[in-house]
Amino acid sequence: MTIEEIKERISIKQVLAYYQLEIQNGMIHCPFHADKTPSMQVFEDSNSVRCYSGNCEHSNQMIDAIDFIMYKENLTKHQAIVKAQELAGVITPPRSREYQTIPMERLEEVFYKMKSNLRQSKSAREYAQKRSLDVEKLEIGYNGRTYKGIMNCLVFPLKDKNHKIVSFYGRSIKLSAGTPGHYYLKDRRGLYPEYPKEDTKRLILTESVIDASSLLQIEDIARDYSVLACYGVNGLTLEHREVIKSLKEPEEIIFMFDSDEAGAKSVVRYRDFLQELHPTIRLTSVELPCKDINEVLQLHQPAIFTDLLKQRKAIEFTKENTEESAEKSLIISPEKQEEFSEGLSLVELNQLIGQSGIIGEENTRLLLFIIASSYQTPSPLHGIVQGSSGSGKTHLISKIAELMPPEDVLKFTRITESSLYNWGEWDLVGKHLVIEDLDGLKEEALYSLRELISNQQLSSSVSIKDKKGNIKSTQKKVRGIFSSLSATTKADIYEDNISRSFILAVDESTHQSKKIIEYQNKKYAGELSKEQEKQAKKQLQDYLRTLQTIEVINPYATKLELPEEVHKIRRLNEMYQSIIRQITYLNQRQRKYNEGKIYTEIEDLEQATEILFESIILKIDELDGSLRQFYEKLKKYLKDKNKEFYLREVRQTLNISKTQMFRYIQSLKELDYIKPIGGHERIGIKYKILYWDDHQKLRNRIKEQLQKQIEKLKTEQ
């Protein structure tokens, strides 16, 4: 049977059904990368599929039935042809896989019964023994036929950050030809074996749950390392990335992926991303003598892993992997720009923002990019970055502006009282404005800026001379359809401007300063490439140039509510909806078109809520961003709300200038957070805290409320 005959005998729909991939409106979840939203289109006429996500190693590649089998099972071309030949004669499209749903509150109870089932099932225990899994040391259960989605499976619990079971992974003990063998509950969430502790120093990443469990039963590894399982070569999910980002000061991440080509490619793909999360972290890889960790455990004594870890090698950037690494990290050659511009997720956009030289503050920088990029839309957004003197706020908004196409950017160090009235009617339309010093604007300039932001136009009566030299009055208009970013040391600059803009606070923590200094030192040492920064900026600019103005519909808009504590909730609600709209707009190449419109999806809501959370908190808090950061540091220093303090000791401990300290103390006194209780000018004034608020509790409550809202929308789908 020739290759063409095989292709005629087997359709792409049959292959997808064989792998239990359900087609919805001509799309499927791409199996080759972590795909929350279906990004792979099925072309029945050409018997092929194509993934449009920029996060996929097969992005924009037309894949036929044979190639799909080859990629899905990591086969050679010859092996894939043989497999397709077998399927061509016997394949029967199975029913779409029935994913099991178990109520969250019952998972602990269900898993307890599954552990009992394992003790009673001879076949399950024999399979575990064959895989060298110690059922006495590990948390493993067994499901026979009770729960259909994970039938005949060893079951491993996936846990959330509170160590609660939130999902299951099932490994089939009765594999037949072509069955995947790996199963999850519907809407997989949670990590295995659990969330690593925040103070984790050395983290081992494995390619599978079975591999992670193999390591966990080795006492030396369980004691000296944290272990975290990925869900396959494309299974470093958003949840994995967030927990790795939350690690306080990790020293090393160790890849122990399979020894095949797919495992090696995954290490390259994830290297740059993890380096961006923690610029100073050491990334290493362990070379396995067998296919995977579990096979090594089956064929050797556990002590071999100690030796393998001692021999681990640093992952270096070499000439041999330059082209591949560039492709995976989205720093690409010009001839590939068009190919990759067809779809970049927010994660990928944020990665590029980091590679352009903006270090840390991942959510803040992404929100600023989203705001700035809205200049292309009919309803642009505006942001104000607040921080103390020397905190880097002006530098931050200037660096964001460099990511916009330069022909669309206008940068102002100052704006005089009447200058905004003197622009041509359309000069500011479709532009991004950078106002480096909002504090220096006089009231009239602030008023005109507010009018441009609120009403998208300025209208003034001016006197002109006609052709005969006569003076007459006429109306002059300036259209204000632009996005803007401004910097300020104060949050009470002008209440109307503030309420119409997103407020963001610069991260002035020691940890953030340390990250920036380390990055600067690497640049001076020649360890970082200026060319990489330049290419990252160029790709972001090119990507924005390719986006089309298109109407965005949010079908969930009427079901979203903001916390009641928010000041000026009507305006913030409008801003919340506008951020969702802009995120959908940026995701347009990964969204379905319908009659010239694109529709918001749950993923857009999740991203908007996560990114906008700090801005929502600032709208609730009566303290501005830098004042809140100072007050939290003050409480941490004092530890006891009844402890008295002098300004000098606080200023020296927290390393704050006298001028800045004076502003903070004055503001806290005016808001009745602190009060002077004694002393005099010669020895200093003694203070005491009046109002010791629980800001973290408020943050947790608001976050939980917003998350529950989205979870409810998921269940209603």
C-alpha positions, 0 to 999 in steps of 0.5 A: 500500500503506497503512502497516497493510498494510506492517506486515502484510506484514513481521514484526519477525523478518524485519526483525531477520534482515535486519539479522543480529540473532540472537534468543536466548530472545526477546532480542537485543543492542540495536543502539542502544547498547553492549549486552553482555547482550541487553536488547531483547525481541522481541514476535512477537504485537505485531510489535515490540521493546522495550529495557529498558536504561536506557543506551539512547536508546529505553529502554522504547519499543515499536518496530515494524518501520518505526520499527526501520528508521528508527532503525537507518538514521537515516532519516526516517519517510517513507524508512523506510516506503519501505524497509519497502515494498521489503522487504515484497515481496522480503525473505527471512530470511537466515541468521544472520550467521556471525561469524568466530573467529580464534585470538588468537595468529594475528591478527598473522600473518593481518593481515600476509597481509591487507596483502599481499592489499590490494596484490594486489586491484585492487577493494580498492585502488580502493575505498580510493582512492574513500574517499581512504584512503592504503594506504601510510600506514595500516594496512589489509588486505583479506580476500576470501573467506578469512574468512567473517565479514569477506568482501570487506572492507577490514580495520582492526586493533583493538589492546589496551593493549600494542599487540597486535592483538586483533580486526578491523573490516571495511568491506565494499567490495561494499555491496548494499541493506540490508547494514550494511557494518560487521563485527567478529570475534566478541567484539569487543575492542580500540580503533582505531587503538590505546590513546592514551598516558596523557599524552595532552592532546588527544583526538579522538573520531570516530564510525567507524573510517573517519573515524579513519583519514581523520584519521590520514593528515593529518600535522598532526593525527597530530602534535598530537592523539590520535585514537580511533574509536568504533563508531557513535553508541552505540559508546563502549564500556566499553573506551573509557571505561576508557582515557579514565578512565586518561588522567593529565591530559587537557586536551581531548576533541574530538567529530568526530561525523557532522553528522546528528541522531544524531551530535548526540544522541550528543555530548549523551549522552556529555558529562556522562559524560566530564565526570564522568571528568575534571571539569576537562576541556574538551569541544569539538565540530567542525561538519562541512560534510559528512555525516562526516569521510571525506566531507569528506576526499573533497570537500576538501583535507586543510588544511580540517581545520586550519581546522575544528579552529580553529573548534571550539566548547565544548559548553555546557549550555544551556536548549535542551538541558536536558531532553534532557541530563537524560534522557541523563545520567539526571537526570530529571523525577519523572514519568519516574522510573517509566520509567527505574527499570526498568533502570540498569546499574552504569555508569549507577549509578556516573555518578549517584553521581558526579553526587551529589557523590562525586568520583573513586575510581570503583571505591571509591565503586561498591563502597561503594554495592553494599555499602550497598545490600545491606541489602535482601537476606537476606545483607547486606554490610559495609565498612570504609574505612581512611585517615589522619586528615583523608583524608575517609573519614568524609565518604565513607561519609556521602555513600554513606549519603545515596544510600540511602532515608533511612528505612532509614539509621541513623548512629552517631558512637559506640556504647557497650559495651552499646547494641547489646544494647538495640535491639528484636529487629527494629529493625536489620533491613533497615537500613544502619548508618554507624559514623563512628569505628570506632577509638572503639569499646571491645572489648565494642562491637566484639565485639557488632558482630562477632556481629551481622555474623557471626551476624546476631543478638545473644542475651543473658540479662537480668533482668526483673520479672514482673507480680508484681514478681518478678525473673526471667531471660529471653532477649533477641534483637536481629536483625542483618540490616543492611549497614554502612560504618565508618571507621578510621585503622587496619586492625588494629582487630579482626581478626575484624571486618576479616576479615568486612568488605570493606576499602577504602583512601581514595585519598590521592593528590595527584591525587585531592585536586586533583580534590576541590578543583577540584569544591569550587571550582566549587561555590563559584563557582556553576558546579555545580548543587545541584539536580543533586546532589539529583536524582541522590540522589533517583533512586538512592534511588527506584531502590533502592526499586523493587528486589525481593527475589529469589533469585540463582543463580550458575551459574559459582560452582564455576569461580571461584578466588581467588589462593592468597596471599589471607589467610583465603581461605575468608572472602574467597571467600564475600565475592567470591561475595556481591559477584557476587550483589549485582551481579546483584541490582542488575542484576535488571531487565536479567536474565532471570527463570526461576521466580522466580530470576535468573541471574548472567551473565559481565558480572556476574563481570567487573564484580565482579572489576574493582570488588573488585580493590583489596579483594582486593589489600588482603587479600593485602598485609600492609600496610594501605591507607594504609601501602601508599600511604605505602610506595610514595611512600617508594620513589618518593622514594628511587628506590634501595633502598640510599639512606639517609634521615631522617624530616624530609626524607621528612615534608616532601617527602611533606607528612605530619604528624609523628604520622602519620609516626611511626605509619607508621615504627613499623609498617614497623619492626615488619614489618621493611621498614625499620631505623634504621642510625645518627644520634641524637635531636638530629640525627635517626635515619637509616633504610634500607629492608630489604625493597623489594618489587615491589607492582606486579608482584604486582598485575599477576600477580593481575589477569592471573590473575583475567582469564584465569579469566573469559576461560576461562569465556567460551570455554566458553560 
